[in-house]
Amino acid sequence: MKVTLERAALLKSLGHVHRVVERRNTIPILSNVLLRADGQSLLLKATDLDLEVTERLPADVGFPGATTLPAHILYDIVRKLPDGAQVSLDANGEGGQLQLRSGRSRFNLQALPESDFPDLAAGDFSHDFSLGAGDLKRLIEKTQFAISTEETRYYLNGIFLHAADVEGHVMLRAVATDGHRLARIDIPAPKGAVGMPGVIVPRKAVAEVLKLVEDPAQEVRVEISTTKVRFTFGDVVLTSKLIDGTFPDYMRVIPSGNDKRLVVDRGPFAAAVDRVSTISSERGRAVKLAVAEGKLTLSVTNPDSGSAVEELDVDYDAAPMDIGFNARYLLDITEQLDSDTALFKLADPGSPTLVQDREGASALYVLMPMRV
């Protein structure tokens, strides 16, 4: 194999694919990136057996062929080459080595044969649709923070993506929960998404998809089967196994009878929560919200370091109530809201609270209270 290409193009592609490769691998070939030169292009592929990213880029191919190289070493070498450099990759098939040349630099890298490289065979996809990269980014960003990191409840370790009927309109819905908070957002379902199976896209795949969104106006092709999902961003293709589990019936935890409405100015509220939680214990992070007509009192008491209180003017005219929340979770949710205000729908100190930008907003958050 002999191929020459621009350093900038190779670096950008390696940046997309090398992130999938785990730093520590018991299987040597999984530390490598596959390089396959044919026609007028070079294909790069990396996988961790659950996730696979490929990208094809233009190149000057002298001899077609394929090999695999250590992904992180190759990325670091190309990253440290000067801007505007040309990179030549030459594998003559002898001794399992590849020579990388650029300007006066020479690197002889240990290669492993292409035949050992695993292929994440995709199979047939039952549903296929396109949506704007900006919409896909919104679905992920508004829910990603609520994905569970608890490995024992593996079916919560991703975003549940499915088609939902909302007042006669089919919506593409993303849901994530860790048992303490829940995030849900709807966008109009693209053509092709109607009737799709509900799938759980794993946390790592979700994070990689987000990094691949470089132009919000770009169209992303999404293909779904019962076991895999594939996202195509132009020349970059990400294929991931889905989480094999059943996502819980999240509708049961979304309260419908919360009748106490609290409206706060989002910025000042978040700043006040952040300030008073400074002295909360790392373990509990509990902040108490005491709501009365037109007034909200935030307070934290920590036997080890003291107490803090702050008052805010709010829109509230129901019966006075005290309720506690994890400060970090409160801040995570207020960061997701787009408007200047936050609407809290409360029931009682022991029941879940609903948080939205406003009534009927496309994004909805549920937060479980804490005892304070």
DANORSUL-V956743 format. One record per residue. PSI is psi in degrees with one decimal (* if undefined). Layout:
BEGIN
PSI
PSI
END
This chain:
BEGIN
132.8
126.0
143.8
137.1
170.3
141.4
-41.8
-43.3
-42.4
-40.7
-43.2
-44.8
-42.6
-34.4
-35.8
-40.5
-31.4
-19.9
-25.5
-28.0
123.7
144.5
-36.7
125.0
134.0
-19.8
110.4
-40.4
-25.8
-10.5
-6.2
160.3
136.8
132.7
122.9
116.9
126.7
154.4
-122.4
31.1
163.8
127.4
131.5
139.1
137.1
150.1
155.5
18.7
-18.1
-25.6
138.5
133.6
130.5
151.0
139.7
133.2
152.6
142.2
158.9
103.0
116.2
-54.1
127.1
156.8
-178.6
150.4
178.1
142.6
154.4
119.8
-49.5
-35.1
-46.3
-44.1
-44.7
-38.9
-51.1
-36.7
-33.7
-4.6
154.3
153.1
142.9
0.2
153.6
140.5
129.4
129.7
123.9
110.6
113.9
2.0
-2.5
133.3
9.1
35.7
155.2
138.0
126.9
123.3
139.8
114.8
-123.9
4.6
140.9
130.6
129.6
113.6
141.7
126.2
156.3
148.2
145.6
-31.9
-22.1
-11.9
128.2
151.0
124.0
78.2
122.6
-34.3
-164.5
140.1
129.8
-26.7
141.5
122.8
165.1
144.1
160.8
142.7
-32.5
-39.8
-41.9
-41.6
-41.0
-43.8
-42.3
-48.4
-34.3
-12.6
-22.5
-37.7
-23.0
0.7
135.5
144.6
5.5
112.6
-25.3
-31.4
65.1
-28.4
-8.2
2.0
35.5
-173.9
128.9
116.1
125.7
167.1
134.0
144.7
118.1
104.4
45.7
-6.3
136.6
125.7
148.2
120.4
136.6
133.8
138.6
144.8
149.8
13.3
-21.7
-33.9
158.3
139.1
136.3
134.4
144.3
143.2
155.0
132.9
129.4
158.4
131.1
-20.8
-16.2
129.1
4.7
151.4
148.5
125.5
150.3
109.4
122.8
155.6
-45.0
-41.1
-41.7
-44.5
-40.5
-40.2
-42.8
-39.7
-24.1
-10.6
98.4
-29.4
108.2
-23.0
-11.5
145.4
134.3
130.0
130.2
125.7
136.2
135.3
-172.5
-13.4
-18.4
160.8
143.4
132.3
127.4
116.4
86.2
-114.2
-6.4
128.9
124.3
122.5
134.2
143.7
150.3
159.7
124.7
87.0
175.6
121.1
137.4
161.9
86.1
-24.8
-25.7
-25.0
-5.2
112.0
145.8
-14.2
15.4
111.2
-4.8
116.0
123.8
121.2
124.8
156.2
119.6
-48.9
-57.0
-35.9
-48.2
-41.5
-39.9
-42.0
-43.7
-41.9
-52.4
-26.8
-5.3
-34.5
4.0
157.5
145.9
-34.7
-45.6
-46.0
29.7
135.8
135.9
133.1
114.9
109.9
134.5
177.1
116.7
2.9
141.0
128.4
119.1
132.8
148.4
133.7
124.4
113.4
-26.5
-27.1
-3.1
-152.7
162.4
143.3
140.8
139.9
146.3
146.5
130.6
171.5
104.4
128.7
21.1
-172.5
143.6
148.1
144.9
131.4
145.0
145.7
159.1
123.0
-39.9
-41.7
-38.8
-45.6
-39.5
-43.6
-44.0
-28.1
-27.8
-20.2
142.3
-26.4
175.7
-12.3
161.6
132.7
118.2
128.5
113.6
153.7
-68.3
170.2
-16.2
1.2
155.0
147.7
142.5
134.3
132.8
166.7
-46.6
172.9
129.5
11.5
153.2
-24.0
140.1
140.1
141.6
134.3
127.8
138.9
165.5
154.1
127.0
*
END
